[in-house]
Amino acid sequence: MSLIILTRNGRRMKSNSFTNMLPEDCVSKILSLTSPLDACRSSLVSSTFRSAMESDIVWQKFLPSHGDLQNIISRLVTPLRFSSNKELFLCLCHPVLLDSGKLSFKLQKSCGRKSYVLSARSLSIAWSNNPMYWFWVPSPESRFAEVAVLRTTDWLEIEGKIKTEMLSPNTMYGAYLIIKISNLAYGFDSVAAEVSVEAGDEVSSGGRVYLVLDHHDHDHDQDHKTMLRSTPLIQVDEDRRIPCESENGWMEIELGEFCSGGDHKEVKMSLKEVKGYQLKGGLIVEGIEVRPKQ
């Protein structure tokens, strides 16, 4: 299908004729003002667009700023191999580890916005250095070298921090605690945890969440409980929620949302259950993900 374009002198012409008249560097500059998804789609318009789409000029605009990009590359655990800006962009669309493996980073393929996962080691977890309460184990299912496993505690407090200058500007972000619940978990079915996100002076309260999916079920059949724990998000009421299962098999709890804005501020993301004095155990923590909301 061809698009009909009306020129200034009233002449009608097909889009492929018009676009072939444009210099390739001009087309590249035009495409750099779109999105990665739109730039790839443009390759179907004409050979000029197809060639321009591969240009470093286009993909440089979709990558983080030069200084930010160099900072990210210098912190990589495993160096990347690429020969063009497009190849670098596609490499960064897959999660890469930074800061000795304590942080995961990736770009959204459709728009180039940044997202991070803070590992459990980079979080502040109350009593996590005391083996009476928490222990650390490797997990083949995790992107990180180890995860935190709750042995027992009556004071559950998990907090992560990130600076907005690390994120894409003027973007609405959500913060998600990534967890699993052991089949031997106990103490989570009676008291809800409080979740919140604080960005500068703005606080987004995520309400209350239960850290097991079968908090209304008292059946002691272990297989039945395991099945319920893999059930997707179920809304209990307006501010009482339970985890939902993500695509990689881990569960996630939305802690809140915030706008990165254009200024620099620190974002604090937390989950707390410190009022019930209820002994609990069997929680597995991988980290906190900060990603753009759709």
C-alpha positions, 0 to 999 in steps of 0.5 A: 500500500502506498501513501499519497502525498500532496505537494505544495504545488498540488501535485500528487505523488506516492510516498516511495517517490517522495521518500526516495528524494530525501537524503539519507542523513535527513531521514536518519535525523527524522527517525531519531526523533521517533522510537526504536519500534517506529524506526524498525517499522520504517524500514518497510517504507523504502530502501532509503529508510531501511538504510537510514534505520541502521545509522548510528545517528538514529540509535545514538538517540535511543541510547542513554546520554553519552556520559550515562552510557559510558558510566553503565558500560564501565560498571558491567560485570561482563563486557559487551561485544558490539560494532554499532549503536544499534547492536549496543542498544539490542545488547542492553535490551537484555538484562546485564549485571552491574556493580559486581553483580549487585544490580541488573540493568536493561532498556525497554526495547520499544522505547529505550527507557531504563529499568533496574533490579536491585539485588537483595544484597543491595537492599537494607533488610533488617537482621539480614546479617544475622544467620539466626534470622536470615541466610543467603543461598545461590539460586539457579532461578535468580539473575543474581549470585544469591538470594536472601531466605528468611529463617524466622523473625517477628520484625520484617523490614525491607527497603531499597533506594535508587536515585532518579538521575539513574532513570529515564526522565519524566517517566512514571515508574513502578517499584516491585518487590521480587519474592518467592514463598517457600512451601514451609512458610509460616506466619504470613497469613494473619498480618498484612505488610505495609508497602510504600514508595517515597520520592523526595517529599512525595509518598505513594502508599501501596496499601497492605499486602499479604505475603501468601496467596492462601491467607483465607485457606486453613487446609493443611494439604501441602499440595493444595497450598503450593497450587494456590501460591502460583495463582495470579494476583487476586484483589482482596479489597481496595488496599489489601493485596497479595503477590502475583506471579511474573513471567520468570516464575518469581512473584512480585508485589507492587510497592508503589509508583513515582514520577522520575521528573527532571530533578534529582531526588532519592527514591525509597521503596519499602515493605514493613510488617513490624506491628503484629509481632508474629513470628514468620519465616520461609520468605525468599527475596531476590530484589526490587525491580524499578521499571516504567509503567505501561 
